[in-house]
Amino acid sequence: MIKYIFRRIIAIPFILVGLSVIIFSFTLFLTPSERVAVFINSPDAFQYVDVDELIEQYGLDKPFPVQYANWAQGVLRGELGWSTSLRMPVSQVLRQRIPATIELMLLGQIVIIVSTVFLGTLAAKKHNQWVDNVIRFGVTISSSVPNFVIGLFLLIIFYVGLGWFAPGRLGVSAMDAVYSEGYTIYTGMHLVDSILNWRLDVFKDALSHIILPTIAYAAGPIAASTRLMRSSMLENMKRGYADTARVIGLREKTVIDRHVRRNALIPTVTFMGLLVPVLLGGSVIIETVFNYPGMGMFIVTAAKGLDFAAIIGASLAVCLIIMIANLAVDLLYGVLNPRLRQD
Amino acid sequence: MKIIKKLIRQPLSLMGLLIILFWITIAVFAPLIAPPGENQDPYMMIRHSYSTVPTAPSEGIPFGTTEGGYDIFYGIVWGSRTAMIVGLTVVTLASLLGVLIGGIGAYAGGTVDYVTMRVVDLFMSIPFLIAVIVMTVVLGKGLDKIILALVVFSWPDYARVIRSEVLLVKKQEYVLASRLMGGSHLRVFLTHTLPNSIHPMIVLVSVNFGKIILIVAAMSFIGIGTEPGYADWGQILNFARNWISGIPGEPFKYWYTYLYPSLAIFSFVLGWTFLGDSIRDIMDG
């Protein structure tokens, strides 16, 4: 297992190089003068210099490998270019936006795993009874509603109709509190920071803003993973070890909670790992619908404003997040399945 | 034929088939159901006015107009054509590409297989939607560019599935026999290996059809996709975003701007989900 994890960590730089080549090769579709933005990190560089000079300075008329090497050197120093749509360096935007998206994603994953375990176990326990049928039907329906339609209708019901929740990330007063003196920003995730600063009003406000996007985010994945969890539970309930546990005299509840569920979770965890790219892709839509300022909304703003440096920087960041998440899932396997730890 | 018989017998798949047939009929007869004006590009929505405010359904405009005076009914009818065309083109091209690349890789084995699979891994580690957005932005607006971007990033899915199938089939005795009888690699690959490993593709194609439509709708919905006014469900819903709050006292005044396009997208995808799920169940035994 340790050897396997070690191999995975070694592979990360290689994958990153491959991905960055794919991402950077997109810039080949652009003219050199459009490409300049990817290399520049402050507006001054734009103002006092001739574009032709810049093209020469960054070697934009040179062959692809040379350009890639120049760009990659900058990236390693944390320079991702100048975002023309938000008027600041891409790296600075990402520092603000990544925690917002991660906060949404983590909360989404928690909601997904809790509801999956609950619904999947329930459906399997009541196999072919009405509870099971209701869950199965609900799962099929909710996997067909696009997340932006769910988001739109959540807004219509809970914002327009009932006035309970609002779009955005924080209300005005909470925003003031966050940027006031004496409030330390530890992680950039408001839910965590507000607890650490012990400002429950900010926590409440942040929670009321993040609830709707989380539901819209999680609805589709919950459907898919519940289906998986249910069939995996049913399969494990028929296995020999479950019968053994019953013969020993354990109660059915203990058999299911302690033995069957733990084994049934393994394919579900694999699925959770595969979900990370899906969720990050979904954040593009969900964040736009709810006006939630994270990476996804940044990508959309950048795409609409033809802000190439931002798009390329953001895609790179997204790939990095996915790779870290995949590594985390691999580690989780070891925790869940002792058999994997041995070899 | 057996599959079709089984599909008709199950209530869910029958419903799926009926929904899809309904949308195919609408797409085919679009010029009769919602005739375009003269000298007008039929794929651009009819505009009744340049008004920024939606107008309620009335005589001749059954679903009302959305922001910009666009006819919602016309947009939904012709939008079904857009959905069908995009879905069919992308699924056909991507599966062909995937089958060729994945199939050849698996048949050749060794380094070729290893390299193709690492490329597949690379493509699959970028979120699909983000990759397609990036590529569309770089290429410029328009349906043809979206189709190209979708094909470029959806073939790896097919390549992976066909690979595992070809790996099984190529060890079968009839493949060996055909080689021993002097069949060339090309002949063995095309006439024996491929036809016997193609079955799982049917499931993947039917599941992916709905997914592709979702992605296209999502892209138009966030405003990166077809040009403004193109008959496309996601775009009608994008126009509706400004009107979900209604006016004070009447929060649901503009219900027609979002209800109809949402129903169209939902039912279309539901149809493909029902069908895809049932085909998978039948194939699994």
Interface residues (C-beta under 8 A of the other chain):
Chain A: I15 G18 L19 I22 I23 F26 T27 F29 L30 T140 I141 S143 S144 V145 P146 N147 F148 V149 L152 F153 L155 I156 Y159 V160 G161 P277 V278 L280 G281 G282 V284 I285 T288 V289 I299 V300 A303 K304 L306 F308 I311 I312 A314 S315 V318 C319 I322 M323
Chain B: L12 R118 D121 L122 F123 M124 S125 I126 P127 F128 L129 I130 A131 I133 V134 M135 T136 V137 V138 L139 G210 L214 A217 A218 F221 I222 G223 I224 L237 A240 R241 I244 S245 G246 P251 F252 Y258 S262 I265 F266 V269 L270 T273 F274 D277
